[in-house]
């Protein structure tokens, strides 16, 4: 990188493990997922965005899928 190139940060993120007592399930394409992680990102404009991620309850090689975080104050 040369001295005149600018570094652009598109987002800053943290991953947070959801405590067991606060975890929930959600359904995507007929498959139930157990949500266990929150990803919170600070966007370039300063706003925060959050997604919940989880794995299929039934196990297997399912993808780690994102979901909208419910509007729950304890989360």
Rosetta blueprint (number, residue, H / E / L):
1 X L
2 X L
3 X L
4 X L
5 X L
6 X L
7 X L
8 X L
9 X L
10 X L
11 X E
12 X E
13 X E
14 X E
15 X E
16 X E
17 X E
18 X L
19 X L
20 X H
21 X H
22 X H
23 X L
24 X E
25 X E
26 X E
27 X E
28 X E
29 X L
30 X L
31 X E
32 X E
33 X E
34 X E
35 X E
36 X E
37 X E
38 X E
39 X E
40 X E
41 X E
42 X E
43 X E
44 X L
45 X L
46 X L
47 X L
48 X E
49 X E
50 X E
51 X E
52 X E
53 X E
54 X E
55 X E
56 X E
57 X L
58 X L
59 X L
60 X L
61 X L
62 X L
63 X L
64 X L
65 X E
66 X E
67 X E
68 X E
69 X L
70 X L
71 X L
72 X L
73 X L
74 X L
75 X L
